[in-house]
Amino acid sequence: MELLLKNQELMDLGKSLRGTSIACRDGRCWITQEGDSRDHILRTGESFTIKAAGRLIVTATESCRLMLVEHENGNRQRQPAEVLYGYLKSCVVGSL
């Protein structure tokens, strides 16, 4: 799933994305996650894999295009609509 964020826009991706990767296709963003003392800056071509539970906030430090890629867990393939709903049901978007 692709996300487009304007400069200084933020998105709360919730707590349940363990195993998902965030790839920065264009621009730059700042990622912070509850329980992780480090912050992560992604630039064009870089990615971050979510390895733990905890609320995840993405802030565009310049307008950016991100791709969320869910890695398969087990043998069950999820339908695209189910994946999209799972991502969006807990997202909150705002601006600084």
FENDABEL-V924692 format. One record per pair of residues at least 6 apart in sequence whose ideal C-beta (glycine too) atoms are under 7 Angstrom apart, sorted by the first residue. I is the first residue (numbers start at 1). J is the second residue. Records with the same first field share a line. If there is no record, write none. Layout:
BEGIN
I = J  J
END
This chain:
BEGIN
1 = 68  84  87
2 = 65  67
3 = 11  66  68
4 = 65
5 = 11  29  58  60  63  64  66
6 = 60  63
7 = 60  62  63
8 = 60  95  96
9 = 60  93  95
10 = 57  58  59  94  95  96
11 = 58  91  93
12 = 55  57  91  92
13 = 56  58  91
14 = 55  56  90  91
15 = 53  54  55
16 = 53
17 = 50  56
18 = 50  51  52  53
19 = 50  70  71  73
20 = 50  68  69  70  71
21 = 47  48  49  69  71
22 = 31  42  47  48  66  68
23 = 47  66  67  69
24 = 42  43  44  45  46  47  64  66
25 = 44  65  66  67
26 = 44  64  65
27 = 44  60  62  63  64  65
28 = 41  42  43  61  62  64
29 = 42  58  59  60  61  64  66
30 = 39  41  59  61
31 = 39  40  42  48  56  58
32 = 39  57
33 = 54  56
34 = 54  55
35 = 52  54
36 = 52  54
40 = 48
42 = 48
50 = 56
58 = 66
68 = 87
70 = 83
END
